[in-house]
């Protein structure tokens, strides 16, 4: 994923979901923590918590987003 835009490797519906977390990080320049259910490849039994933070370039612009996540099985 490094060096690529979301639309280059994500299906459109997944990219749209990811943007609901990424856009506030970019707009506010503050980290966001989210807990949600995975919707990729019908893995609805899987939950995740993630932290998304902005990594800036030398000029203070957006260089990339740092995404850390943990996932676990949830009861249905």
Residue pairs with C-beta under 8 A, 6 or more apart in sequence:
1 9
2 64
6 15
6 18
6 19
6 22
7 15
10 18
13 39
14 39
14 40
17 39
21 32
21 34
21 50
21 52
22 52
22 65
24 30
24 32
25 31
25 32
25 52
25 53
25 54
25 65
26 54
26 62
26 65
29 54
29 56
30 54
31 51
31 52
31 53
31 54
32 51
32 52
32 53
33 49
33 50
33 51
33 52
34 49
34 50
34 52
35 47
35 48
35 49
35 50
36 47
36 48
36 50
37 44
37 46
37 47
37 48
37 74
38 44
38 46
38 47
38 48
38 71
44 76
45 73
45 74
45 76
46 71
46 72
46 73
46 74
47 71
47 72
47 73
47 74
48 69
48 70
48 71
48 72
49 69
49 70
50 67
50 68
50 69
50 70
51 66
51 67
51 68
51 69
52 65
52 66
52 67
53 65
53 66
54 62
54 65
54 66
55 62
55 63
55 64
55 65
55 66
56 62
56 63
57 63
